[in-house]
């Protein structure tokens, strides 16, 4: 028996390598995670005397998930973990696997920031999150640039403990709390972790209509987007009707109003990647009156031109995920 290919020491779920084993006899293959056996199968070699264990990453994905950020930093203990692989009862290898719903060009050994972009636009009042995989002692430096060109550096986070993804609150409000002595408008701020930089450009424009949305991206990490266009509501009713005393009545009242919102102005081509993630995310929430409410995106008018000078607004329609919350907005 000879192992031709095995998963690398660090992997993303969607790009994880298959196991390829050269053998002329049936083998027992098993996987352990968190001290428990999560897979135990027997495989028979094919005509080429090979066993290929396919789509291991999709299997590992079932055991991983991210959580919403609570507070200044949230440890994503369930978004990544070490999987141990056994062949015929003997340990063959281990792989630190990170959640990814879709394929990525990132190197799992040095993933950097767990987002599809490295630059985005933020606004006053917007909530912002940034996630990365941290080992013990890893640090994040915050560099704030003002309109005058002044730079204010400050340490944002130091990780203590085992290796894991961590989500940080990096909103303008928190930046202001960390550097309260800045008395001029902020132009941008950067998060620096080693050689990885995430830049936020600050839009200081005042908008009449602002809606905030959060979603879990392809790495199941929280991210946010803000719309500055209009939002309209169209009433819809899916209630059942039946006769009662000869008169039609509604039973099982199911109001399912639909809301259509426009992104408003878009400044960066990279924003389209974020909008694409939001519109196709498994979990999306809207912020309304100091609470998050889960929604379902039902329709989208997403059109992106790869001509860098053309930046069209995005429009999408959503409804409340919980019918009983239909009257809250």
C-alpha positions as CSV (number, residue, x, y, z in Angstrom):
1,X,0.0,0.0,0.0
2,X,1.2,3.5,-0.9
3,X,-0.4,6.9,-0.3
4,X,0.0,8.8,-3.6
5,X,-1.9,12.0,-2.4
6,X,-3.2,13.2,0.9
7,X,-4.6,16.5,2.3
8,X,-2.1,19.2,3.1
9,X,-1.4,20.2,6.7
10,X,-3.7,23.2,6.2
11,X,-6.7,23.1,4.0
12,X,-9.9,25.0,3.0
13,X,-12.9,22.7,2.7
14,X,-13.7,23.6,-0.9
15,X,-10.2,23.1,-2.2
16,X,-9.1,20.2,0.0
17,X,-7.1,17.4,-1.8
18,X,-8.6,14.0,-2.2
19,X,-6.9,10.9,-0.6
20,X,-5.4,8.7,-3.4
21,X,-4.1,5.3,-2.1
22,X,-2.3,2.7,-4.3
23,X,-3.4,-0.7,-3.0
24,X,-4.5,-4.1,-4.2
25,X,-6.7,-4.9,-1.2
26,X,-9.7,-3.4,0.6
27,X,-8.7,-0.7,3.1
28,X,-10.5,0.7,6.2
29,X,-10.5,4.5,6.2
30,X,-11.6,6.6,9.1
31,X,-11.6,10.3,10.2
32,X,-11.5,11.7,13.8
33,X,-12.5,15.2,14.8
34,X,-12.8,16.5,18.3
35,X,-11.9,13.2,19.8
36,X,-14.7,11.4,18.0
37,X,-14.8,9.1,14.9
38,X,-16.9,11.0,12.4
39,X,-16.3,8.7,9.4
40,X,-15.5,5.0,9.1
41,X,-15.7,3.3,5.8
42,X,-14.2,0.4,3.8
43,X,-13.0,1.1,0.3
44,X,-12.3,-1.4,-2.5
45,X,-9.6,-0.5,-5.1
46,X,-10.6,0.2,-8.7
47,X,-9.3,-1.4,-11.9
48,X,-6.1,0.7,-11.5
49,X,-5.5,-0.6,-8.0
50,X,-6.3,2.7,-6.5
51,X,-8.7,4.0,-3.8
52,X,-9.7,7.6,-4.1
53,X,-11.6,9.2,-1.2
54,X,-13.3,12.1,-2.9
55,X,-14.7,15.4,-1.6
56,X,-13.3,15.0,1.9
57,X,-13.6,18.8,2.3
58,X,-17.4,18.7,1.8
59,X,-17.6,16.1,4.6
60,X,-15.4,18.3,6.9
61,X,-17.6,21.3,6.1
62,X,-20.5,19.6,7.8
63,X,-18.7,19.7,11.1
64,X,-17.7,23.4,10.9
65,X,-19.6,26.6,11.2
66,X,-19.1,30.3,12.1
67,X,-20.9,32.5,14.5
68,X,-22.0,36.2,14.6
69,X,-19.6,38.6,16.3
70,X,-20.5,39.5,19.8
71,X,-18.4,42.2,21.4
72,X,-15.0,43.5,20.4
73,X,-13.6,40.0,19.5
74,X,-15.3,36.6,18.9
75,X,-13.4,33.4,18.9
76,X,-14.6,31.2,16.0
77,X,-13.8,27.9,17.7
78,X,-16.1,25.9,15.4
79,X,-15.1,27.4,12.1
80,X,-11.8,25.4,11.8
81,X,-10.3,22.4,13.4
82,X,-7.8,19.5,13.2
83,X,-9.0,16.4,11.4
84,X,-7.0,13.1,11.8
85,X,-7.1,10.5,9.1
86,X,-6.5,6.8,9.7
87,X,-5.8,4.0,7.2
88,X,-6.4,0.4,8.5
89,X,-6.5,1.7,12.0
90,X,-3.1,3.6,11.9
91,X,-2.9,7.4,11.8
92,X,-1.7,8.6,8.4
93,X,-2.0,12.4,8.7
94,X,-3.6,15.4,10.2
95,X,-5.0,18.5,8.5
96,X,-6.1,21.8,10.0
97,X,-9.3,22.5,8.0
98,X,-11.0,25.9,7.6
99,X,-14.6,26.4,6.5
100,X,-15.1,27.5,2.9
101,X,-18.4,27.2,1.1
102,X,-16.9,27.9,-2.3
103,X,-13.4,27.5,-3.9
104,X,-10.9,30.1,-3.1
105,X,-7.5,31.2,-4.4
106,X,-6.1,31.7,-0.9
107,X,-3.3,29.6,0.4
108,X,-4.6,27.7,3.4
109,X,-1.1,27.9,5.0
110,X,-1.3,31.7,4.9
111,X,-5.0,32.7,4.4
112,X,-4.7,36.3,5.5
113,X,-8.0,38.1,6.1
114,X,-11.0,35.8,5.6
115,X,-12.8,38.0,3.1
116,X,-13.0,38.1,-0.7
117,X,-11.7,41.7,-0.8
118,X,-8.9,43.7,0.8
119,X,-10.5,47.1,0.5
120,X,-14.1,48.3,1.2
121,X,-16.0,51.5,1.8
122,X,-17.5,52.1,5.3
123,X,-19.6,54.9,6.8
124,X,-20.4,56.4,10.1
125,X,-22.9,54.2,12.0
126,X,-22.0,51.1,9.9
127,X,-20.9,47.9,11.7
128,X,-17.7,46.4,10.3
129,X,-16.1,43.0,11.0
130,X,-12.8,41.5,10.0
131,X,-11.7,37.9,10.5
132,X,-8.5,36.0,10.3
133,X,-6.8,32.9,11.6
134,X,-4.6,33.7,14.6
135,X,-1.9,31.8,16.3
136,X,-0.6,32.6,19.8
137,X,1.1,36.0,19.9
138,X,-0.3,37.2,16.5
139,X,-1.1,41.0,16.6
140,X,-3.3,43.4,14.6
141,X,-2.1,47.0,14.2
142,X,-4.6,49.8,13.4
143,X,-3.4,52.7,11.3
144,X,-5.8,55.6,11.0
145,X,-5.4,58.3,8.4
146,X,-7.1,61.7,8.6
147,X,-7.9,64.2,5.8
148,X,-4.8,66.2,6.7
149,X,-2.6,63.2,6.0
150,X,-1.7,62.5,9.7
151,X,-1.4,58.8,10.7
152,X,-2.4,57.5,14.1
153,X,-1.1,53.9,14.9
154,X,-2.6,51.8,17.7
155,X,-2.5,48.1,18.6
156,X,-6.0,46.6,18.1
157,X,-5.7,43.0,19.1
158,X,-3.2,40.4,20.5
159,X,-4.2,36.8,20.3
160,X,-3.5,34.5,23.3
161,X,-4.2,30.8,23.1
162,X,-4.6,28.1,20.5
163,X,-4.7,28.7,16.8
164,X,-8.2,29.6,15.5
165,X,-10.2,32.1,13.4
166,X,-11.2,35.3,15.3
167,X,-13.7,38.0,14.2
168,X,-12.9,41.5,15.3
169,X,-15.3,44.5,15.6
170,X,-13.6,47.1,13.4
171,X,-16.4,49.7,13.0
172,X,-15.8,53.4,12.9
173,X,-17.4,53.6,16.4
174,X,-14.7,51.3,17.9
175,X,-11.9,53.1,16.0
176,X,-13.2,56.3,17.7
177,X,-13.2,54.7,21.1
178,X,-9.6,53.4,20.6
179,X,-8.3,56.8,19.4
180,X,-10.5,59.4,21.1
181,X,-8.0,62.2,20.6
182,X,-8.5,62.4,16.8
183,X,-10.3,65.7,16.3
184,X,-10.5,65.7,12.5
185,X,-12.3,63.7,9.8
186,X,-11.0,60.2,9.2
187,X,-10.1,59.4,5.6
188,X,-9.3,55.7,5.9
189,X,-8.0,53.1,8.3
190,X,-6.0,49.9,7.9
191,X,-5.8,46.6,9.8
192,X,-2.3,45.2,9.5
193,X,-1.6,41.6,10.5
194,X,2.0,40.7,9.5
195,X,2.1,41.3,5.7
196,X,-1.7,41.2,5.3
197,X,-3.5,44.6,5.1
198,X,-7.3,45.3,5.1
199,X,-8.2,48.9,4.2
200,X,-11.4,50.7,5.0
201,X,-12.2,53.9,3.0
202,X,-14.5,56.2,4.9
203,X,-17.4,57.8,3.1
204,X,-18.4,60.9,5.1
205,X,-21.4,61.7,3.0
206,X,-24.7,62.1,4.9
207,X,-27.5,59.9,3.4
208,X,-31.3,60.2,4.0
209,X,-31.9,56.4,3.8
210,X,-29.4,53.9,5.2
211,X,-30.0,50.2,5.8
212,X,-27.5,47.8,7.3
213,X,-27.2,44.2,6.5
214,X,-24.9,41.4,7.8
215,X,-24.2,38.0,6.3
216,X,-21.9,35.1,6.6
217,X,-19.4,35.0,3.8
218,X,-17.9,32.0,2.0
219,X,-15.7,31.3,5.0
220,X,-18.8,31.6,7.3
221,X,-17.3,34.7,8.8
222,X,-19.6,37.8,9.5
223,X,-19.4,40.7,7.1
224,X,-21.6,43.7,6.6
225,X,-22.9,45.9,3.8
226,X,-24.8,49.2,3.9
227,X,-27.3,50.5,1.4
228,X,-27.8,54.2,0.8
229,X,-30.5,53.9,-1.8
230,X,-34.3,53.8,-1.4
231,X,-36.2,50.9,0.2
232,X,-39.9,50.2,-0.6
233,X,-42.4,47.6,0.6
234,X,-44.9,45.7,-1.4
235,X,-47.7,43.9,0.6
236,X,-48.3,40.2,0.0
237,X,-50.7,37.8,1.7
238,X,-50.5,34.0,1.5
239,X,-53.2,33.3,4.1
240,X,-55.6,30.4,3.7
241,X,-59.3,31.1,3.4
242,X,-62.3,29.0,4.3
243,X,-66.1,29.4,5.0
244,X,-67.2,30.1,8.5
245,X,-71.0,30.6,9.0
246,X,-71.3,31.2,5.3
247,X,-68.7,33.9,5.2
248,X,-65.1,33.7,3.9
249,X,-62.5,34.1,6.6
250,X,-58.7,34.0,6.7
251,X,-57.1,31.1,8.6
252,X,-53.4,30.7,9.3
253,X,-52.7,34.4,8.5
254,X,-49.5,34.6,6.5
255,X,-48.6,38.1,5.5
256,X,-45.4,37.9,3.5
257,X,-44.5,41.5,2.6
258,X,-41.6,42.0,0.3
259,X,-39.0,44.8,0.6
260,X,-37.0,46.0,-2.3
261,X,-33.8,48.0,-1.6
262,X,-31.2,49.7,-3.8
263,X,-27.5,49.7,-2.9
264,X,-27.2,53.3,-3.9
265,X,-23.9,54.6,-5.0
266,X,-21.0,52.1,-5.4
267,X,-17.5,53.3,-5.3
268,X,-15.3,50.2,-5.8
269,X,-15.4,47.3,-8.2
270,X,-14.5,45.1,-5.2
271,X,-17.9,46.0,-3.7
272,X,-19.5,43.8,-6.3
273,X,-17.8,40.8,-4.8
274,X,-19.2,41.6,-1.4
275,X,-22.7,42.2,-2.8
276,X,-22.5,38.9,-4.7
277,X,-21.6,37.1,-1.4
278,X,-24.5,38.8,0.5
279,X,-27.1,38.0,-2.2
280,X,-26.1,34.3,-2.2
281,X,-25.4,33.9,1.5
282,X,-27.0,31.2,3.6
283,X,-27.7,33.7,6.5
284,X,-28.5,37.4,6.1
285,X,-29.9,39.8,8.7
286,X,-31.1,43.4,8.6
287,X,-30.5,45.9,11.4
288,X,-33.7,47.7,12.5
289,X,-34.3,49.6,15.7
290,X,-31.3,48.2,17.6
291,X,-31.9,44.5,16.6
292,X,-30.9,42.1,13.9
293,X,-33.7,40.3,12.1
294,X,-33.1,37.3,9.7
295,X,-34.2,37.8,6.1
296,X,-34.4,35.8,2.9
297,X,-33.2,37.4,-0.4
298,X,-35.8,36.3,-2.9
299,X,-34.9,38.4,-6.0
300,X,-31.9,40.2,-7.2
301,X,-31.0,42.7,-10.0
302,X,-27.3,42.2,-10.0
303,X,-25.4,43.4,-13.0
304,X,-21.7,44.0,-13.0
305,X,-19.7,45.5,-15.8
306,X,-16.0,44.6,-15.8
307,X,-15.3,48.0,-17.3
308,X,-13.8,49.7,-14.2
309,X,-15.5,53.1,-15.0
310,X,-19.0,51.6,-14.9
311,X,-20.4,51.1,-11.4
312,X,-24.1,50.3,-11.5
313,X,-26.3,50.1,-8.4
314,X,-27.5,46.7,-7.1
315,X,-31.1,46.1,-6.3
316,X,-32.6,43.1,-4.4
317,X,-35.8,42.0,-2.8
318,X,-36.1,40.2,0.5
319,X,-38.8,39.0,3.0
320,X,-38.6,38.3,6.7
321,X,-37.3,34.7,7.4
322,X,-39.7,34.5,10.3
323,X,-43.3,35.2,9.3
324,X,-44.2,36.3,12.8
325,X,-41.7,39.2,12.5
326,X,-43.4,40.5,9.4
327,X,-44.8,43.5,11.1
328,X,-41.6,44.8,12.7
329,X,-40.3,46.9,9.9
